[in-house]
Amino acid sequence: MRRLVLAAAMLGTVSAAQAADMPDLPVLRGGFTDGLSKTSVNWDGFYVGGHAGYTADATDFSQSVVGLTNYIFRDSVLQGPTSTWSLLKKANTQSTNFGGFVGRNWQWYDAVLSLEGTYSHFNNMATSTSGTNSLVIVNPPGEVRAPGITNNYAVTLTGAAAAQVKDMVTLRGRVGWDGGNVMPYAFMGAAVGRMDVSRTVTSSVSLRQDTTTTDLFGNTTTTLGAWTPVPAQSGTQGQQRTNTYAVGWTAGLGLEYCVWDGLFARIEYEYVRFSPVMNTQVTLNNAHVGLGYKF
């Protein structure tokens, strides 16, 4: 038994000596690199940059001339019926844009919050449309007529409208996620656009009065009158605003990529909707690519 214990002790001593002479193994020293770990990028701080892109403009002119027709037919029985006419249609155009942005990021762990201002200039982004419509309005509501009289108003409207968006500024808040070298984000905010808007309408109204009589034997006879112009409701009205400002809102999605140090590239989609100017509704869809630097 003593011999067995002595042999075991000697073997343990030899094994410990051999282990002390072995070279360091990387697995023991943490030699494997963390290849899947996220690259550390600090998005916090001020940043500035420029962008360029493409814009699709959708302008709704369907109610553009309503204000003008309401003025022409003011205080008359034709104001109500004509106010529902969609004389003009929507128009679309495309253009390029360029501009810049400046903002501030605040980062908490992987969350990034930002406040950003942007400016965009549009290259000749103008839309226009025209149209005409004719309708005979019989006995319009609110009219006082003698018994047996039927009033027929032949109304023809011819209109045109145009809009050109020159540039805009936005103030928006962003919510992003720190994905290492990339930061996807969403944003929403307010927009102010500068634009030229014009509209014109011409009305032509004629009246025909038909008379219906009944004799002693109950026979009814209708006599058609002649068409006569109504100068009070016939005429042309126009309106134009140059460099007028329209407020609206903006929202969209984007992605930033850290190229090197504080230099980053950006791509984003932006939707903008302005409040109507002279009943003309302008909507923009912007696609931007940009380059910026974070300080």
Residue, then its C-alpha position, 0 to 999 in steps of 0.5 A: m500500500r505504501r508503494l502504491v501511494l508513493a507511485a501516485a505522488m511521483l506521477g502527480t509531480v511529473s504531470a504538474a512539471q510537464a504542464a508548467d512547461m507547456p506553451d500558453l494556449p489561446v483558448l486559455r488566454g482569451g485569444f479568440t476575437d469576438g468577431l460577432s460583437k457590435t462595432s462601437v460607434n458613438w452617435d451622440g453629438f451635433y451633425v451637419g450634412g447635405h442631401a440630394g434626391y428625387t421628388a414626386d409631386a401630387t397636387d389636387f386641384s379638384q376644389s381649387v376654383v370653388g372659392l371663385t365660383n362662390y364669389i361669382f354666385r354669391d347671394s344667389v341660388l346657384q352658389g350651392p349647386t355649383s360649389t359641389w362641382s369638381l371642375l379640375k382634376k389632380a396633376n402629377t409631376q417629378s423633379t430633383n431636389f437638393g439641400g442640407f440638414v443639421g441636427r443633434n443626437w442624444q444617445w442612451y444605450d442603443a436608443v438615439l433621439s434627435l432634433e433635426g432641421t432640413y432645407s430642400h430646394f426643388n428644380n422647376m416642380a410645377t403642375s397645372t390643369s384645366g377643365t370645363n363643365s356644363l349643366v342645366i340646373v332646374n329650379p335650384p333650392g331656395e328660389v322663389r317662383a310664381p306658380g307654374i313657372t320653371n326656371n332652367y339655368a344653363v351654367t358653363l364653367t371653364g377653369a384652370a389652376a397651377a402650382q409650383v413648389k419652390d423649396m421647404v424647411t422641416l423641423r422633425g424629431r427622430v427616433g433611431w436604434d444604434g446597430g453599430n455602424v448602421m442606425p435605422y430611424a423614423f421621424m415626424g415633424a412640421a414642414v413649411g413650403r414656399m410656392d406659387v399658386s394661381r387659379t381662374v374660372t369663367s362662368s356663363v349663365s343663361l336662363r330659360q323660363d317655362t310656363t305651365t298652364t291648366d285650362l278649365f277642362g284640366n288640360t295642361t300646356t307647357t310653353l318653353g321660353a327663350w334662353t336669355p343671358v344672366p350677366a350678373q352670374s357671368g364673368t371671370q375671376g382669378q387669383q394668384r399668390t407668389n411666394t406664399y407659405a404653406v404649413g404642413w407635416t412630414a414623416g418618414l424612414g431612413l438609414e445612416y451608415c458610419v463610413w469612417d469616424g464621424l463621417f456618415a452616409r444617409i438614405e431616407y424616404e420622406y412624405v410631406r403634406f401641406s395645408p391647402v393654399m387657395n383650395t389647392q392641396v400639395t403632397l410630396n414624396n421625397a427620396h434622399v441620399g446624403l452625406g454628413y459629419k458628426f462632431 
